[in-house]
Amino acid sequence: MNNTIEFNNPVTINEAYKLLRANGDKITYLFRGEPGIGKSTLHSRAKQELGDAEWDHIYLDWSSIDMGDLFIRAPNRDTGELEFFPSSLLNPKSSKKKFIMIDEIGKGDKLLLKLAMRLVLEHQWGDYKLPEGSVVFGTTNNPSDNVGDFLHAHGTNRVTLVNIEKPTEKVWLPWASDNGISPIIRAWVAMNPRCLASYLDGGQDENPYIFNPRKRGSVGSFVSPRSLAKAHHVVSSRDDVGDKLTQAALAGTIGAAAAESMAAFMSLAKELVSVKQVLADPDNVTVPEKPAALFMMMFNAIDTIETQDDLSKFMRFVNRIGSSEIQAVFFTMLLQSSRTVRIAKNNQQVMEWAKGNFELLI
């Protein structure tokens, strides 16, 4: 890939998916972005939203594919010779439209690159032509990431190259709430938003959490949307394996600096007041002093609140918190979480808080 291509006009993951649905059957998109930012979720989202009644959803990890995965040699009864036939990887016997993601297309075997380009540009797999309306797209990393991606300039000129930006904490936190990521991890991210900064932003040389190819030692385990999702499983099993193993696993997932910070964060869990306690006595229950504990309580509430009465009671507790910034985090998550947005929009106390604190929401 041409390393002189600049990272211009980046889009979000949601916007990338919108492009695919709008004209992905006519345009071959090549989406490019940092490691671990969620490019692969384009495939899972399509599978979830489109279903399988009319579509075959196919994921190809081009970095691990070889010729044998693509074609097999079989005898032609008419000629008596061995010929290449498409493998079942694309399910050629099915008449359904194909939604095909070629992940890590820039890391594939160079001998297979021509096959990949024919598939993405011509929707052709050997002698097999994809059904009309099929979508084929690829993903790869930024040239400046220095993780081995390569495509010829003439190849990139034949596709539509679109840059995907790294999600910020404001984008990631609602997704994390809707997908059941541990409240501890969400609260840690809310308190440490620079963990989702991009090295492309500039001024990040001293950031110990992120992927940074310009800094030695920061391209192994690091914080990303992908590694945070994996860290959820580590944090969720901490009571079973103990603190030592939990921190070791976190270090190997999100990096040593983030693991150390998150371990200190988890030690505050004993100071938490449960949401059940808050709902039982919102006007008198103890308000924790440490912001970390309050952040965790906010995200626990997002996962727990079910009714207007629950929300009204918890808002009485929120109004007792001395930090308007922490209150604003709770308010924002209420309106962005698919679980609570309908309740929040019709809650009188939420509307009153918004009127009195509108400057925090600008």
Rosetta blueprint (number, residue, H / E / L):
1 M L
2 N L
3 N L
4 T L
5 I L
6 E L
7 F L
8 N L
9 N L
10 P L
11 V E
12 T L
13 I H
14 N H
15 E H
16 A H
17 Y H
18 K H
19 L H
20 L H
21 R H
22 A H
23 N H
24 G L
25 D L
26 K L
27 I L
28 T L
29 Y E
30 L E
31 F E
32 R E
33 G L
34 E L
35 P L
36 G L
37 I L
38 G L
39 K L
40 S L
41 T H
42 L H
43 H H
44 S H
45 R H
46 A H
47 K H
48 Q H
49 E H
50 L H
51 G L
52 D L
53 A L
54 E L
55 W E
56 D E
57 H E
58 I E
59 Y E
60 L E
61 D E
62 W H
63 S H
64 S H
65 I L
66 D L
67 M H
68 G H
69 D H
70 L H
71 F E
72 I E
73 R E
74 A E
75 P E
76 N L
77 R L
78 D L
79 T L
80 G L
81 E L
82 L E
83 E E
84 F E
85 F E
86 P E
87 S L
88 S H
89 L H
90 L H
91 N L
92 P L
93 K L
94 S L
95 S L
96 K L
97 K E
98 K E
99 F E
100 I E
101 M E
102 I E
103 D E
104 E L
105 I H
106 G H
107 K H
108 G L
109 D L
110 K H
111 L H
112 L H
113 L H
114 K H
115 L H
116 A H
117 M H
118 R H
119 L H
120 V H
121 L H
122 E H
123 H L
124 Q E
125 W E
126 G L
127 D L
128 Y E
129 K E
130 L L
131 P L
132 E L
133 G L
134 S L
135 V E
136 V E
137 F E
138 G E
139 T E
140 T E
141 N L
142 N L
143 P H
144 S H
145 D H
146 N L
147 V L
148 G L
149 D L
150 F L
151 L L
152 H L
153 A H
154 H H
155 G H
156 T H
157 N L
158 R L
159 V L
160 T E
161 L E
162 V E
163 N E
164 I E
165 E L
166 K L
167 P L
168 T L
169 E H
170 K H
171 V H
172 W H
173 L H
174 P H
175 W H
176 A H
177 S H
178 D H
179 N L
180 G L
181 I L
182 S L
183 P H
184 I H
185 I H
186 R H
187 A H
188 W H
189 V H
190 A H
191 M H
192 N L
193 P H
194 R H
195 C H
196 L H
197 A L
198 S L
199 Y H
200 L H
201 D H
202 G L
203 G L
204 Q L
205 D L
206 E L
207 N L
208 P L
209 Y L
210 I L
211 F L
212 N L
213 P L
214 R L
215 K L
216 R L
217 G L
218 S L
219 V L
220 G L
221 S L
222 F L
223 V L
224 S L
225 P H
226 R H
227 S H
228 L H
229 A H
230 K H
231 A H
232 H H
233 H H
234 V H
235 V H
236 S H
237 S L
238 R H
239 D H
240 D H
241 V H
242 G L
243 D H
244 K H
245 L H
246 T H
247 Q H
248 A H
249 A H
250 L H
251 A H
252 G H
253 T H
254 I H
255 G L
256 A H
257 A H
258 A H
259 A H
260 E H
261 S H
262 M H
263 A H
264 A H
265 F H
266 M H
267 S H
268 L H
269 A H
270 K H
271 E H
272 L L
273 V L
274 S L
275 V H
276 K H
277 Q H
278 V H
279 L H
280 A H
281 D L
282 P L
283 D L
284 N L
285 V L
286 T L
287 V L
288 P L
289 E L
290 K L
291 P H
292 A H
293 A H
294 L H
295 F H
296 M H
297 M H
298 M H
299 F H
300 N H
301 A H
302 I H
303 D H
304 T H
305 I L
306 E L
307 T L
308 Q H
309 D H
310 D H
311 L H
312 S H
313 K H
314 F H
315 M H
316 R H
317 F H
318 V H
319 N L
320 R L
321 I L
322 G L
323 S L
324 S H
325 E H
326 I H
327 Q H
328 A H
329 V H
330 F H
331 F H
332 T H
333 M H
334 L H
335 L H
336 Q H
337 S L
338 S L
339 R L
340 T L
341 V H
342 R H
343 I H
344 A H
345 K H
346 N L
347 N L
348 Q H
349 Q H
350 V H
351 M H
352 E H
353 W H
354 A H
355 K H
356 G H
357 N L
358 F H
359 E H
360 L H
361 L L
362 I L
